[in-house]
Structure formats: C-alpha cells, structure tokens
C-alpha cells in the first residue's frame, strides 16, 4: 500500500564509511518532497551505494510498503567523503521510513546503523562491522547490524547491539511490539592443527634458523633444491610462535572484519599465516583495488607472510613489500582516497637456487651454470634481500636422513624457548627484537668488546649497509635471549653473521 500524507521533513540516520581500519562518521539524510517521482542518492556514492535504491525499494515492497509518488533525495554527508559498500542499505532504508513517518526519526538518533538488504527484506552481512562497533563505543551510542554479525559487534565492550534478521523485525522492535534478542559475544576459535617439527628429517641448521626467526620476529629466506623441505619448515612456524595477546587478536580481527573474512564473530589467538601464490598482483599483495581492500601483507598482520618460489613473483610486486617490511604499515594512495593498513609481518620466503633447482649439486650440474643461477637470483633486488635478516641454505635430504626416526624434540619444546625469549622482548617494551631500534637497540643489543670488534671487521668485509648492521645486532640479541645470556657476545655476533650472507649467491 502507498502511504498518504507524507510529511515534508529531513530524517537523519547515522552510519559510517570505512577508510582503512578507520570508521568515518556519515549522516544519511532523507527528504521526501513534492515533485516528480524520483529516488536519487547523492554524496559521492559508488556503484554499490547507488544500487541501494533498488534493494531498498524491493525490501519495502516485501513488507507491503510502496514508495510515495514524491521526490526522494538521499544525501550522504559529508558530501566530499567517498562512500562505498553495501552496508549503506539499512541506514538508507531507515532514513526513508523515518521520512515517510513509518518509524520515529528521533528514536534512531542514538544508533549507528550498518547492513545490507536483500530483496526479501532480510538484513545480510557486510564487511567492517567490528570497526563500526568500536566507533560506536567511542561515540557512546549503540549499533544496529545484521544478525549474523551481532556476535562480532559484541567484542566492542559496552556497546548496545541490535541484530535484526529482517527489516520488519527491526521495525517491530523499535515500535515495541517485539524485542530482539541480545547477541552473544563470539567465541575464541581454537588453534588449528599445524605441522610438528618432528616431521622434519635432518635440516638442523634450518631448524635453528626457524627458531631464531620465531623468537625475534625476524624475516627468513630459505634457499635449497626442490624437495628439501622448505615449505614443510615454513608450515611448522605457526606451531612455535606464541599466541596473540587479547589486544593483538583485536587488531588482527579488525583487518579481517574490513576484509570480510571474520566468520561468526570468532576471534582467533593463533597468529595469521598467509601464503599467496606467486601469480598474485601488487593490489592482492599490498592492498588496493577499486574499493581499496587490505592485501595479503595486511591480512598477515602480526603473523607470517610466506612467499614460496620467491623469484617467480613479479619484481615490482616484491619491491612493493620493501616499505611495509620497514615501517610495519602499507599506504595505498588513490585519486579519491589515501588509506593506511597495518602490515607488521614476519616474512618467510623460500626459493630454489636456480630455475632447474639443482645448482651446487655435484651430480646435477646444469648445462647453463652459472648463468642460470645469476639470471634466476637476479630477479630479487638487493634492497629487498637487505631487509631479510636470516639467509639459510636448505640442502637436499638424503635417503639416509629420511630413514631416521622422528626427532626427539618437537614444536612444543621449541615453542617453550621461543616464549621465554619473547617474554624478554616484552620486558624491553617491544613485541619482538626485530622491532628494536634507536636508543633501545643501543642499550639492549650492544655487544661486548670482542663482539664489537668482530662485527666491525665483518661489516667492512661483507660491505654491510647500515640496515644490515642493525639487523645483525637484532639477530644476535635474539640468539643471546635463547641462550639466556644478558649481554651480546662474540659467539652471538658470529652466529648472526653466518646467517647474513645470501648463501645462494655464488
């Protein structure tokens, strides 16, 4: 039925626009006025927002309501802020219903509204609800969101949440004819089963490097022939890393919420492990695209980004990681937006020594050696390699190694040492030694006289850059932490230097 006697008024509903991990306040203003029938949306909407009028009209029709034969104008204020995403459907519908007199506009003043509408009036999930809930907490107001994301919104403490299944259910609650159930906060997901280090036969040097990388949050590059266990070693890393703290888990969940990968409001304490294929584009790896979404490096925030077959990635794509690896964030600049995503990741990479994979093996000499090695490894830029703390060679595994029984020490044993080393990092005020810099690096990683002399000689011989010099100090600090030593000594510096030279480059 068409509603008659529609008042000429402007109804306001509050919502948000997402800019990275930040929620910008947006007012949805609706005016129903005399004139030729028209339904227009203004305020820099993207295609998804412009199509909201079709979904809103169909959702109202499913409730038995028809739009009045009036001029309907929806303004998304501020007008100079780009609006994208389907979560504007529900606030637009409520603003229109308030302007039509179906619901009370003042009743909606203390709520922030997000959600997509289906054609039958259901309120369906849309990305970013956790960000909106945290914004509502800061603004000291409530949140109206889809029923499937009510548990996600409840992670923002102290926020009243209405999670309707349909638009009709929400209107009934606002009118007092029925009451929506209060959503329950999402569960903490249990850690999934990961590969145990006991499954790795041999490769003691690589295991040691993996432990150091986990204890200090250092970047790691493994170089070896096919089948030597590089990917297997990388898959063991999540099993020896410490769990996320509650605040870190919330950080990770915010990225997942914006990306739309946070399922049923479940927050995990396990560190992210992302392994994109080498065909990934720059936008897929660092973020961007038409709607500026986080990339793999942001989805791996506070966790591990594993790049297998490293030289097979496009060189420009790999070089785009240089800034995130240094600063812990990635800036995505577009003509209409400048977005910053967190990207504090631990890079773990694996590669073959050459295209055929058998360079350096006595019984598998490549006919194009050493040209094959130089061309293949030349795909990696020096500045990128300079940002990788540990370079370790992973030789081929012999049949004798494979016949050995499983190692006596597994991931649980290594994880205990890693946790103890990370605790020492926490006492220094950093998450991991890889974050030590400035005065903190000078105070906590200063070597003794013998270590200082060794480092000075090695820096000159190996032509270490300033970045390489400081990274050696950080790795040495981690090695000392694993040994329980308070001061960085000559042996710690020596081991750190042994991982510095790119062993595959010959």
N, C-alpha and C positions, 0 to 999 in steps of 0.2 A: 504494500500500500504506500502511496505517496503522502508525506506529511505536509499538512497545510499550515499556513500562518507562521512560517519560519521567521524568527527574529533576525533583524539585521545587526549582527554583532561579530566581534572577533573573539574566537575561542583560542586559548593558548594551552599547549601541552609541551612538557619538557622532555627532551631526549638528548642524545649525544652523537657526535661524529668522531670516528676514530682516526687519529693521526699517529701512526706508530703504536706505541703502548700507552698513549695518552688519549683520554676522552675529553673532547671539547664540547662545552655545553651548547645546545641548539634549541631554539624555540620553534615549535611548529604552530604557526598562526593560520587559522582558517576563517575566511569570511564568506558568508552566503548572502549575496546581494541581488537586487533586481537587475534584470538584463537578459540578454540571450543566453540560453543554457550552454554552459561551458564549464569544464573541470580542468584547471591548469595548476601546475606546480612550478614555482619559481624559487630561486635561491641557489643557483649552481648545482642542480641535481644531475647525477649521472644517469645512464640508461636504466639501471635497476630501479632508481628512485622515481624516474619519470613513469615507469611502468606500474608504479604503485597504484595509480588511479584505477587501472583495470582490475587489480587484485582487490582493492578496497570496494569497488563497486560490486564485484561478484560476491564478496563476503557479506556485504549488507543485503544483497538480494537473497542470499541463503538464509538470512534471518527474517525475510519477509519485508524488508525496507527498500524503498526506492529513493534515488536522489531527487531532490526537489528540482523543478524546472527553473533553476536560478543560475546565476553566475557564481561558481565556486572557485575560490582562489586559495591555494595553499602556499604560504611563504615560509621558507626555511631560513631562519635568521640566526647568525649574521649571514648576510647575502654573499659576502666575499669569501666564505669558507666553503671549499668543495665538499659536497655530500655524496657518499657512495655507499651502496649496500642495501639489502632488502629489509634491514631492521627498522627502517622508517615507516613500514606499512602500518604497524599497530598504532604509533602515535598519530599518524595522519588520519586513520580511521576514528580514533577517539576525539581528535580535534574537530573532525567533521560532525560526529554525532553530538558533540557539545554545542557546536554552532547551530545544529538542527533542533536543539532542545531535548534530545533523547536522554542525555546524561548531564550532570551538573559540572560545568567547567571549573568552578572553584574547588570542587572535590578532588580534581586531578592536580591541583597546584603543588602538592607535596610529594609528587611521584615523578620519577624518571621512567620513561616507557621505551622499551625496545622489543622488537619481534616482527617476524614475517607472517603474512596472512596467506592462507591457501584459499582457493576459490570456494570451498565449502564452509569457510569461517573458522577453520582451525588456526591456532597460533603455533607456528612451527619454528624450529630452532634457527638461530642466525649467529654468526661468529661475534666474539667480543663481549659476551655477557659478563664475564668476570671483571673486565676493565670497567664496564658500566656500573657494576655493583660497587667497586672500590671508589668510583667517582661519586656515587650516591652516598656512600659512607662519609666522604669528605664534605659533601654538600648537606649532610644531615637530613636526608629525605629517603623515601622508600623507592623500591624498584619493582616495576611490572615487567615480567619477562615470560617467555614460553615455558610450559610445564616441564618440558624435557630438560630445561636448563635452570630450574629452580634450585636444585642441589648444588649447582656450580655457583650461583649467586650467593648462596648462604655462607660461602667461605669468607665473604666480606663481613666482618663481625659487626653486630649491632644494626644491620640494615633490615627493615621490614620488607618482606618479599611477597608479592602476589604472583602466582604462576598459574594462569588460567590455561585450560585445554582449548577452549574456544572463545571467540569474541563474545558470544552470548553468555557464557559462564562469567566472564569479567563484568559485563553489564549487570547481571543479576547480583553479583557481589557488591557492586557499587550502589545499587538500589536497596540493598539489604534484604532481598528476597531469598538469598542463599549465601553461604560462607565458603570461601575457598580454603582448602586445607593448607596449613603452613608447611612449606617444603622442608625436607630434612637435608642437612649438610651432606655433601658427597663423601664417599669413603676414601680412605688412603689405600691406593692399589698396592697389592702385594708384588714384591720383586719377582720378575720372571726368571726362569732357569737360564743360566748362562754357562758358557763353556768353562770347564775347570782346567787349570794349568797342568794337572796330572795327565791330561790327554796329549800334551806336547812332548814328543820324544826328542831328547837332545836339546840343542839350541840354548845352552846355558847362558851364553853371552847375551843373546836376545832377551831371555827371561829377565836377566839382571837389568838390562836397559828398560824393559817394560815396567819393572818395579820402581826404578828411579823416576821414570816418567809419571807413574801414578802418584808417587809420594810428593813430587814437587809440582805437578801440573804442567810438565814440560812437553813441548812438541817433539815428536819422534818420527824418524824416517827409517824404514827397513828396506834394505836392498838385497835381493837374492834371486836365484833362478826359480822357475815355476815349480810348485810343489814342495817348496822348502818350509812352508808353514807360516808365511807372513800373515795371511788372512786369519788363520787359526789363532795366532798370537794376539792379533788385534781383537778378536772376539772374546778373548779372556780378560781384556782390560776392564769391562764393567764389573766383573766379579771381584776385583781387588780395589776398586775405588770406594771411598767412603760414601755413605748415603748423603743426600741433600739435607741441609738443615731446614726447619719449617719455613724460614724466610726465603731461602733459596728455592724451595719447592714452589712457593707462591710466585716467585719471579719466573720460573720455568713455565708454570701454568698460565701466566698472563700471556706469554708468547703463544702457547698452544691455543688459548682462547681466541686470540686475534686470528690465528691461522685456521680455526675451526676444527682442531684435532683433539680437543678436550672432551672426552666421551663420558656422559652420565655424571659429570661433576667429579670424577675420580681424579685425585691428585696423587702423583707417584713420588716416592722418595728416592727412586733409582735415578741415577744420572742419565741424561739423554745420550743415545748412541745413534748417530746418523751416518749412513753410508751411501751417498748418492752415486749414481752410475757416471762413468766418465763422459757420457754424452750430455751431461747437464749444462744448461746455458748459464750465462752470467746472472740473469734475473733469478733463475732457480737456485743458484748457489748463494748469492749475496742478498737477494730480495729485490723487489721491484714489480714490474708488470704494470698493466693498465690500472689496477686498483691498489698497487703498492702493498704487497703482502710480504711477510718475513720469508727469507730464504733458508736454505739448509744450515748455513752458518749461524743463524739466529735460533732455529729450531734445536740446534745442538748447544745452546747457551748453558754454561756451567756443566757441560758434559763433553763428549768426544765427537769430533768430526773425522770420520775415517775415509780417506781417499785412496782407493785401490787403483792400481795401474796409473800412478800419478802422471807420467809423461803423456798419457793418452788424452788427458783433459786439454782443452784448448788453452794456449798460453795466456791469452787475455783473461780467460776465466780464472786461471790460477793466480795471476798477478793481481786480480781484484781482491784476493784474500790478504794481501800484504798489509793494508791499512787496518782491517779488523783484527788481525793477529797482533798488531802492535798496540792498538787503542782499546780493544775489547768491545767495540761497537761498530756498526756499519751505517753510514749515511747514504740514503737514497734520495737523490735530487731529481725532481721533475719540474716541468714548467709551472705546474699549479700546486706543488707541494714539496716540502722538504721534510723527510721522515728519518728518524734515528731509531734503529733497533739494537738491542743488546746482542753482543756476539763474543762473550768471554768464553772461548772454546779452547780445548786441547786438541791440537791437530796431530793425527796419527796417519802416516802415509806409507804406502808400500809400492815398490816398483821392481821390475826386472833390470838387470844391469845393461841390457841392450834389447833390441827388438826380438831377436831369436831367443834371448833369455839365458844363454849359456856362456857368455863371456867370462873368461877366467878359469873355466873348467878345462883340465888337461886333455880329456878325451872328447871334448865337444868344441873344437875350435871353429869359430865362424869364419867363413871364407872372406867376409868383408871386415874382419877385425884388423885394426882398431877403429876404422872409420864408422862401423856400425855403432860402436859404443859412443863415440863422440857425437854423432848425429842424434842418437836417441836421448842421451842425457843432456844434450844441448837445448832440449825443449824446456828445460827448467831454468828459470832466471836466477842469477846469483843472489839478488836481494831476497827472493823467496827462501832459498836454501839457507841464507844467513839467519833467518827467523826460526829455523828448526834447531833445537838445542842438541838433540841426540841423533847421530847417524850411526846405524849399526848394520853390519853385514850378516845376512842370514844364509849360511851355506846350505848346499843340498844335503838332505838327510840320507845316510847310508842304510842299506838293508840291515846292518848290524844294530844301528840305532833303533830301527823300527821293531826289532825282535826283543828289545829290552823290556822289562816290566815297567809299569807306570811309575812315575817319580813318587818318592815318599812325601814330598812337600807339594801341597795343593794350593788353590787360590785362597782358602781360608787362612792358611799360615802366612802367606804373603800379605793378605789384607790386614792382619794384625800389625805388622811392621809399618805398613802404609798409614794406617790410622794413627799410630803413635807419632810418626813423622809429621802428619797433618796437624796433630794436636800441638806440636811445637810451632808450626806455622801460625796457628790461631793465637798462641801466646805472643807472637810478634805483631799481631794485628793485621795479618793478611790471610787470605784463604789458602794460598799455596806459595811456595818460594818463587814460582815463576812471576809473581806479582811484585817481588821486592825491587825497589828502585830508589834512587836518590840517597838521602841520608840513611834510610833503613837498610839499604844494601851495604853501605859503608860500615855501618855498625855491626850488622849480624853476619855478613859474609866476608869480612876482612880476613885474609889468610895470614898465617904466621910468616916469619921471615923466609924460611925455606920455600914455602908455598908461593910467596910473593915473587921470589927470585925465579922460580920455575915458570910461573905464569908470564913474567916479563920476557924471558927468553923465548917461550913458545909463541907469544903474541908477535914477536918480531919475525921468527922463523916461519910461522904459519900465516903471517900477514893478517892477523885478526882485526876486524873492524871494531869500532867502539861498542857496537851492539854485540858482536861475538865475544868480546872481552867480558862484558857484564853477564852474558848468558852462561859463560863458563863458570863465573863466580856463583851464579844461582844454582847451577847443577852441582857444583862442589858443596854448596851449603846443604843441598838435599842429601847427598851421599854421606856427609857428616851426620845429618839427622838420623839417617837409617842406621848408622853405626853407634848412635848415642853419644857422639862427641860434641862438646860445646864449641870448640874452635875448629876452623877450617885449616887443615894441614896439607903438607906436601902430597901425601898419598891421595887425598880427596881431589886436589887440583889435577894430579896426574891421571886419575881415572876419568875425570870430567873432560880433560883434553883428548883422551883416547876416543871419546865419542864425538869429538867436534869435527874432525876431518871427514869429508864425504868419501867414505871408503870405496864407493862405486866409481869415483872419478879416477881413472888411470889412463 
